[in-house]
């Protein structure tokens, strides 16, 4: 038996052995968010819907990737009205966003776990004409099934973190075989393209197409509504938002806000936790800190004594990025690796973030180089930068202008990715 076959056998044995843990994981997550227990059969390749035409399959792992993929999917639907579209993800928040944006324009299900039987059931059911995976999830059985069934596989806006590349190298031969099954790679950057080449991607099918997040444009409707809301409720108060926060970050953010209040007594902090299952615990942290707080789900008006507005709903973060004077992007103070810096910047909001930026390395580097992003490591640095931005409008304007230039210079990924997809549809 060849080394590759042994590795595949070992991988599949490992996946089946841990499958009970996957079920336990779902049950644990369901204790915080009951949506995890819904449609659990889909995670094992059992579906109720039926297709009548050729299926274009797009996969985006979770909420952030779904949001980034949305303009591309809309363009695919516009140019291919006779096709059926299958849009998969792996999280309830991602699935809800797909439903909210596309309604019945797409079939929205969970991608199955990479169990051989589940994967075969998924392909037998969907029988996709093409597979388009947003950013990067490398699943050996799913990729191998594409190769065996001769389903063209496009990795769109593809990237590999340094941490992930190290993991893939441990199973280099397995993933080299997996990723060379006729896959077309549309990498975000030249560095990402080189990483895919090192893993075994074919140089003639590996391209640099850019990052889809640069092509996400804010809607005029959101901007207009945010401006009207700001004029009505914020009453010239200095407002900053901490978006996509993770455990431990809220404490730092609340400390920074207390320092800021000393110089700006009427300042307002908006906190939007990354995961909905944390809404209640974050609310408790805010109350325990002594700050008067109101939940967005309970919002009617904003009293002057309210110091913190907690966003305890999904899908409203862009609205509040637009309505805020300054944005802090979470997942960056500790080891998460950072979240989408371009979303608040696209609304003309100056952006601050923490030092953990491995997930947004290229974007953050480019923004920092031109002065379009500030990086802070703790509550003291955060409060200082907030104070300076609230005091100095010229500094805010310079940050917004610099970030806007970076976004403008990097647009075009949708057009580049569509060029890779069109020959296969």
N, C-alpha and C positions, 0 to 999 in steps of 0.2 A: 504494500500500500504506500502511495507516495506521501511525502511530507504534507503536501497541500490537502490531500484527502483526510489525513489524520487531523489536521488543524480544523477542517470543516466539521468533522465528526465530533471533535472536542467542543467546538463552539456550540453546535446544536445540542449536544448532551448538556452543556452548561446552561443554555437557555431553558431547556425543559426542566432541569433540576430547580432552577430559581423561579419557575412559573408560579408555584404556590405563594412565593414572596410577592409577586406582582399583584395577586389577588388581595393579600394582606395589606399591601400598600394602598390599593384602591379603597379598602374598607377604612383604613386609618384616615385617608384624605376625606372620605365621605363623612367622618365625624365632624369635620370643619366645614365641608361644602358638600351637601347632599347631591349636587350635580354629578359628582364623580361616580356614584353608583348607578346613574341612569345610562342606558344604552351600553352596559358593560359587555354585552354579547358581541358588539362591534369590535371590541379590542381583541377578540379571538376569531374574527373573520366571518361572522354571521350577520347578514343584512337582509332587510325586508324590501328595499326599493328595487325597481327594475329599470333597465335601460333599453331604449328602442333603436338608438343610433350609435354612431361612433363616439367614443368617450375620450375626452381630453382630461387627464388626471393631473391636478396640481396639489402639492402637499406643502404645508407650512406648519411647523411644529406647534407654535403657541400664539398668543395674542399679538405680540410684537411683530412676528414674522408674517402673520395674517395681514396685519395693517400695512406692512411694507409691500406685500404681494398684491394688494388690492388694485392699484392702478394697472399692473400688468394683467391681472385676470380680467378686468373690465375691457382692456384693449383686445385680449384674446376673444372674449365674447362678442365684441363689436365686429371683429374681422371674420369670425367663424360662426355665423348665426345658425347654421345647420347642424353644428356639433352639440353633443351633450357634455356638460362640464361637471366633473367630480372634484370637489375641494375637500381634502382631508386635513385633519390636525390631530393633536393628542391631548388637548386640554379643554375643559368646559368653557373657559373664558374665550379661547380661540374659536370654538364652535359657535358660541353665542354671537361673536362679532361677525362671523361668516353669515349667520342667519340674519342679523340686523342689516348688513350691507346688501346682501344678494337675494334674500328671500328665496323664491323658487327658480332663480336663474341658474343655480347650481344645486347639485346633490351634496349635502353636507354630512359626512360621517367621520368617525374616528379611524385613523390608520391602525391596523392590527399590530399586536406585538410581533417581533421578528421570529416567531415560532414557525417552523417549516409548514405545518398543517394549516395554520392560520393564514399564512402568506399565500398558499396555494388557493385556499377558499376565496381570499380577497381577489386574486387575479382571475379565477374562474367566474366570479360574480361580475367584476367591473370590466374585464377584458379591454383594458385601455389601449388606445391607438398610440399614445405617447404619454410619458411620465415627466413631469416638471417638478423638481424639488427645490424649494426656496432656501437660500443659504445652505446649510449643510447638516444632513443627518445621514451617516453612512451605516446602512443595515445590510449585512452580507446576504441574508436570504432574500430580501426584497430586491437588492441589486442583481443577484444571481438569477432570480426569476425573470426580471426584465431581459437579461441576456439570453436565457433559454427560450423565452417566448418572442425574442426579437422585437421587444418594445423599446423604441428609442428613449433614452434617459438623458434629460437635460438638467444639469445642476446650475440653477440661476442665482445670480448674486451670491455665488459660492465663496465661502471663506473657511479657514481652518485656524483655530487658535493654537498658540504654541503648546498649550496644555493638551489639547486634543491630538495634535500631531505626535506628541510623545506616546500617547496611548496607542495610536494606530501603528506606530513603529514596532511596538511590542509584538503585534500580530502582522508584521509587514507583509509576509507572503500571502496571507489570507486576504488582506485588504488590497494588496496589489492586484490579485486576481479579480477581486470584486470590482474594483474601480476601473479596470481596463476592459470591461464587457461592452465596448462600443459606446461608452459614455461621452457626452459632450459637456465640457466644463466651461461655464461662463463665470470666471472668477472676478471678485470685487477689485483686486489689485494685482500687480505683477508679483508681489510677494506671495499672495495666496495662490496664484497660478503655479509658481515654482514649488510650493508645498505639494500641490496635487501632482505635479510631474515627478517629484521625489517618491510619492506613493505609488506611481505607476500609471498615471493618466497619460494618454497618447498626446504627443506634442502637437500633432496636426488637428486634434480635437479639443485643444485647450486654448481658451481665449480670455482676454481681459475685457470685461463688459461694463464694469463699474458697479456701484452699490445702488440697489433699488431705493434705499431710503432717501437718496438725493433727489429722486423724481417724485416724491410725495409732496403735493402742493396743498396748502390749506384752502378750504372752501371759503368763498366770500360770505356765505351764509353764517358760518361759525364766527368769522371775524366781526361781522355786523352785530350778531347777537351778543357776542362777548363785550363789544364796546358799549352797547346799550345797557347791558347788565352792570358793567363797571360804573358807568355814569349814574345809574340809579341807586346802586347799593354800596359802593365803596366810598363815595363822597370825598374824593381826593385823598383817601388814606393810602399810605405806602403799603403795597401788597406784594408779597413774594410767595412762591409756591415751591414745595418740595415734592417732586413727582417720582413715582415708582420706588418708594422707600422700602427697605428691608429691615428685619429685626436688628436692633441696636442703633440704627440710624436716627430713629425718631427722638431718642434721648439727646443725641448730639444736636439735632435740629432745634428741639425745644430750648436747650441751653443757649444756643445762638440767638434765638428769638428773644429770650429774656434779656440778653445783653443789648440787643437792638432796641428794645422798648425803652431803655434808659435815655437814648437819644431821639427816638421816634416813638413817643408814647401811644400814638394812635395806629401804629403799624399792625398789619394783619398777616398772619401766616396761614397758608392753605396747605394741608397735608393730604397726599393721595397715595396710600399704600399700594404696593405692587399687586398683592394677592387679596382677593375679597375675603378669604377666611380669616384675615388679620384685622378686618375693620373694627370688630368689637374690642380686641385686645389693645389696639392703638388708641381707640377712644378712651379706654381706661387709663392708659399711660398719660394722655393729655390731661384728663381730669385730675389724676394723681399729681401732676406737675403744678397744679394750682391755676392753670390758665382757663378762663371761661371759653367754652367750646360749643359749637353747634354742628350737627351733622347735616350734610347736604340733603339727605333724604327727608329731614325734618324742616328744611329751610323755608321760611316765609319772608323774613326780613332780617337785616343784620343790625343788631343793637351795637351801640358804641362800646360797650364793655366786652364784647366778644373779641378775643385775641386769636382764636384758632378756628378755622373752618375745616372740618374733616370731610373729604370726598369719599363717601361710602357707597358709591355706585360705579358701574363699569361704563366705559366709553365717553366719560365726560372730561378726561384729562386734557385733550386738545383745547376744549372750550376754556378751561381755566389757565392753560398756558397762555392763551391769547389775552385773557382778562387780567393777567398779572404783570407787574412791572419787572420782576426778576424771577428766574427759574433756577432751582437747584435740582439736578437729575440724580436720583438715588441709585442704589446698587453699586456705589462707587467709593464709599468710605471704608469698607472692609474688603472681603475677598470675592465678592460676587463678580466683578469685572466690568460694571458699568452698563447703562442702558442707552436708549436712543437720544443722542444729543441734538440731532437735527430737527426733531419735532418742535421743541420750544423755539429753536432758532428760526424755524420757518415762519413763525408768527411775529418775528421781529422782537423777540424777548431775549435779553442778554442771559447767558447761561453760565452757571457755576457748577462744578462737579467735584467729586472726591478723587483720590489718587489711584484707585483700583480701576484701571481702564483697559484691561487686556482684551475685553470683548469688543471694544470700539477703538482699538489701538491706532489704526490709520486715520480715522476721522478725527479723533482727539488730537493727534499729533499735528495734523494740518491746521486745525482750528487754533491750537495753542501758538503755532508758529506765526500766525498773522494777527494774534491778539483777539481772537474771536471766542475764547474760552478761558475761564479762570479755574484754577485747581486749588482746593483747600484740603487740609488734612484733619482739622478738628473744629470744635465750636468757636474757638477764639478767632481762627483765621476766617471762618465763615462769617462771623458777625462783623469783622473788620471790612471784608469785601462788600458785604451788604450795605454797611454804613457809607462806604465810599461811593457806591453806585447810586444810592439814594441821594447823595449830596452832589454828585458830579454828573450832570446830564450829558456832558460831552464825552465822558468815558463810556457811558451806556451807548451813545450813538456810534462811537467808534467800534465797540464790540459788535453791535448789530450789523454795521456796514461790512466789517471784516468777515463775519460769519456768512452774510448774504453772498459775498463774492465767492467764498469757498463752495457754497451750494450751487451757485450759478455755473461755476467752472466745471463742476462734476456731474451736471445733468446729462441725460442721454442714455442711461442704462436700459430703459424699457425698449427703446429703438434698437439697441445693440442685441438685446436678448431675443427680441422678436425675429431678428435676422437669423438667429440660430434655430429658432423653433419652426419657422415657416416651411423649410424644406421637408419637414417630417409630418406636416398636417395636410 
